[in-house]
Amino acid sequence: MATFSQWVEGSRPRTWPAAFAPVAAGTGAALHELSVRGEAVDLGLVLPRALIALGVALALQIGVNYANDYSDGVRGTDDERVGPFRLTGSGAARPAVVKRAAVLSLGVGAALGVILTVLSGAWWMLAVGAAAVAAAWFYTGGSRPYGYLGLGEVFVFVFFGLVAVMGTAFAITGAFTLVALLAACAIGLLAVAVLVTNNLRDIPTDTEAGKLTLAVRLGDRRTRLLYAACMIGPFALLVPVMIAHWPAALVLLALPLAVAPVRTVLAGAAGRGLIPVLGATGRVELVVSVLLLIGLAI
């Protein structure tokens, strides 16, 4: 039976910034929009909705991690794993138990999503939420998981970038804005960089297991270039936001943090040498989102 610490490790805490970051960025975009409108910030409205959005994002992130753990484990993809600890592949927990944990996490995310929908009054968000839950499960679940077809990065960009950032901003302001869109694209790319790090590390084992991730399809060299683009590109995307609202230039303080992991990846780090890069990439995403929140709130 897996211990509590193993369950926490199996939920892959290094990926949690991918849940916090879009909510922080979306909240910043919402506060900027309220300022542009000349409306006073009602913390009684903003804070609860932001926290519920965070609950949705975190529950889905943990859910997709457990679902990935379960699906890869039963398929044997994790039998020769060099990355972070896996519950199913290591034998620490029975597949059925890990599957229940995934379903429970996704269910919590869905329930919180319904609450957020009720508060915002935008009932179409239920369809978006259902799509997010389905995408989380079928990443590696089902008979034809899209994560095995090289489409995982698309899911991450759409749901942990566009949907999470713009959804948070919309839940607070009831509007879609260009600032929210640019912030969503920037955070989405950084979230993709986290997944690219994982898939770059796993190219050898994924190739043997027949898991055709985007990294496997692109090959080692082009995957490293993709990682660099996903890490540096967000800063270029946010230039228009900085021009329109100069305090948003605070995000440039995070640029030096992106240099070290990019250098490590471009220098050819592989296997366990990429595990620290995963944490560093998550930190860059987290710092960018917090600085963007602060900058847009000023």
Buried (B, 14 or more C-beta within 10 A) or exposed (E): EBEEEBBEBBBBBBBBBBBBBBBBBBBBBBBBBBBEEEEEBEEEBBEBBBBBBBBBBBBBBBBBBBBBBBBBBBBEBBEEBBBBBBBBBBEBBBBEBBBBBBBBBBEBBBBBBBBBBEBBEBEEBBEBBEEBBEBBBBBBBEEEBBBBBBBBBBBBBBBBBBBBBBBBBBBBBEBBBEBBBBBBBBBBBBBBBBBBBBBBBBBBBBEEBEBBBBBBEBEEEEBBEBBBBBBBBBBEBBBEBBEEBEBBBBBBEBBEBBEEBBEBBEEEBBEEBBBBBBBBBBBBBBBBBBBBBBBBBB
